[in-house]
Amino acid sequence: MDFIKALIFGIVEGITEFLPISSTGHLMLVAKIMGLSQTEFLKTFEIVIQFGAILSVIVLYWRSILLNLDIIKRVVIAFLPTAILGLIFYKIIKQYLMKSELVVLWSMFIGGICLIIFELLHKERSDAIEDITSIPISTLIIIGLFQSIAMIPGVSRSAATIIGGLILGLKRKTIVEFSFLLAIPTMLAATVLDLAKNIGAFSISQINFLSAGFIFSFIFALLSVKFLLNFIKGHTFISFGIYRIIVSIGFWLLFF
């Protein structure tokens, strides 16, 4: 790892975190292209810089987060399933799934197909929920379970959450914004848990790399969030599904 690679990782994370294409999957594939093995530092690096992207959401939505108790409650409720399942499966995910590019490729390929099929069949209901504070508790828990699927690298946390919300009757803009907010406790918890377990093993230079990736992730995530909010006004996610399929097949042909 060097500063150039750390910056590239930060840029890739910032761009992909909120798009339905899997930031974790992209980071693992970028590591493969650069010839970096999935060491404990790299796996922690890939998790920690994700919080740089999450910080961009805090900056953009701080009024919703700090001033609206109803939204805070709903974010916490939707986060609980991921928190519980994440604690249960943390070791399996870190030791096995985070090492496998094949898991990422299959997840991206199957996820791309599912995204395309879903968008072709989905029609927004006339009574779709528009206000985040109107989302029922039962719906929040199910959205949280959908998000938990993204513990598998390559699935995409945003894709799983957004599709879950659309299935459950939320408007597209509503679930996209809720997905942004739900990322805050999810990635904060993942970052704190991982750093608590591993920070003592890192050198000063490695911590500097973490900081560089974190900063660039934050900057490019700001741009990515604004892009997605404009994109969904007139487009479905079919193009992202096609992109996932192309990347997974292309990477498979090149490296496997």
Secondary structure, 3 states (H helix, E strand, C coil): CCHHHHHHHHHHHHHHCCCCCCHHHHHHHHHHHCCCCCCHHHHHHHHHHHHHHHHHHHHHHHHHHHHCHHHHHHHHHHHHHHHHHHHHHHHHHHHCHHHCHHHHHHHHHHHHHHHHHHHHHCCCCCCCECCHHHCCHHHHHHHHHHHHHHHCCCCCHHHHHHHHHHHCCECHHHHHHHHHHHHHHHHHHHHHHHHHHHHHHCCHHHHHHHHHHHHHHHHHHHHHHHHHHHHCCCCCCHHHHHHHHHHHHHHHHHHC
